[in-house]
Amino acid sequence: MFHDRALGVAEICREVCKHIKHSGHHRWRADLANLSRCYRLLSNTALDVLWDELDSIEPLLKLLPSYQEVQKPTRRRVQTIYTIVEPIDVVHWTVFDKYSRRIHKLRFKPPRHIDPVVYSTLHKYKDGSLLPSLRILEWERDDRPFTGDMAKEMLPFLSPSLRRINILTSCHPDHSLAEVIEDDDLHNFLGALPRCSPSLENLNLIGHMPQVPLDFVTEFKAITSLHIGNIIMGECQLTGPILQELSTRPLLSHLTLDVTSLRVDDVSGWKGFPALRSLEITDGRFIIVSCLLDSLSTTTLSSFSMSTSKPGFWDDCGPLFESLARFAPSLRSLTLATEATPSSDINKNIPISLITPLLSLSALTHFHFSFQHITLRLMDADTRTLASSYPSLISLYLLHTTGLTVHSLPTLARHCPHLSRIYIDTLNVYERPTLQDVPVLQHGLKELGFRCSFVRNAFVLARVLDRVFPSLGELREVPKEVRDFILEFQAIREEEREREKQSLVHLSGVVKVL
């Protein structure tokens, strides 16, 4: 038969099974399982797709008859857990091993009802990884910090085939760990990570962990993305030698760091990171970040983000802005969401002239500017300067600003035709705008957000917004009466379009009759 010959092609079989998986039906797993039992030509491919990606290790454990429920007494009550109660025979282990080799991605949040000893027990039956074909491991324990106990649970899953590891643990500091000087089990795990997974390309560590050295990250030779900026420790362990060693990695393109512990000498006098395209700083002083930017040899930096909880001095921001201006040809996304302490109360309100170097970043598509304790003063004329500097802008977030009025919005619309999202934390709407001064535009803005303490005339403000941005879909923090008027205007406009369509249909019918 023709369909038998077609299903004899592996690529066609895989596409059929993928279509079932991505159909959106809640019983797709059962459908693939039934298909593997009923149709020999699709059996292996259906099993490959069925086991390719798991959200839990439990379906694999249930293949073992020795994986059973037991009662474990605790101080308060008897707890029901699952564990390996007897040795695993060869037949059952062969079945377990056959299906474990089909798993390529594991999103794992270890259940509390599974005894952690299960993983180390299974590891005794195999020399290598429990999942030898695993490429992506996502390990989540939001109820615990990252300690040696968790590392021992993860160790059996490390595989030479791994390309990405995401470890997300509790981000709430455990003060009991403050007394832990060294966690040997965790230290051994991190040291074994480059040896067990030498081809790792993406490593994300997020959460709280004891103080351990970060020198293990320099052992990854094929690393392309490294996220170690959201590790909460008693003291940051990133040092100058570690950073310089990382800077020699030719494939490293995405980097997230906490540079709090670094000194100026650690980030000066060398050049590195030739392939870096994205840099995110989660904490650190302005002067350190500025020196780090000056040390980058890349010419393709397209994204920079800095969000620090430790206040810096506004006077140190000038060198940072100058360093960023060096990447004007390539920088597409800029996020500055941090704190800055003014030199005096008089300098809390800053004019746009103090961020002039940032206005040279003409290729920006995303601009997020927010400095706590500092207010950016933007008059309507300044809005024209800002908007004309970024003609390709898609999203704009301006927090801690003053001076912006409703008249600034048409200026943004004219000079930034691709804008899709605007959020301004404070918009001056005290002055009642006249509709004659507001042009009718066909701008495609989808999301608009602003705060205002008082609206003199909600109807007029809604008319102004609707004339400039007729396609608005999401309105954030906009007063309810303004939002209701805008929705009403859009509904009326939709009714008019429907009438025009019906009129055209009727007219075409008349023409045919004539």
Salt bridges, closest charged atoms under 4 A:
ASP4 OD1 - HIS3 NE2 3.29
ASP48 OD2 - ARG14 NH2 3.94
ASP48 OD1 - ARG102 NH1 2.39
ASP52 OD1 - HIS104 ND1 2.79
GLU53 OE1 - LYS21 NZ 3.69
GLU53 OE2 - ARG107 NH1 2.61
ASP55 OD1 - ARG107 NH2 2.66
GLU58 OE2 - HIS113 NE2 3.03
ASP89 OD2 - HIS92 ND1 2.95
ASP97 OD2 - ARG101 NE 3.03
ASP97 OD1 - LYS126 NZ 2.55
GLU138 OE2 - ARG164 NH2 3.43
ASP142 OD2 - LYS109 NZ 3.42
ASP143 OD2 - ARG112 NH2 3.27
ASP143 OD1 - ARG141 NE 3.17
GLU153 OE1 - ARG141 NH1 3.79
GLU153 OE2 - ARG144 NH1 3.43
ASP185 OD2 - LYS152 NZ 3.76
GLU245 OE2 - ARG249 NH2 3.22
ASP266 OD2 - ARG263 NE 3.66
ASP283 OD2 - LYS310 NZ 3.08
GLU339 OE1 - HIS373 NE2 3.74
ASP345 OD1 - LYS348 NZ 3.73
GLU447 OE2 - ARG476 NH1 3.33
ASP466 OD2 - ARG493 NH1 2.75
GLU477 OE1 - ARG451 NE 2.74
ASP484 OD2 - LYS480 NZ 2.81
GLU494 OE1 - ARG497 NH1 3.02
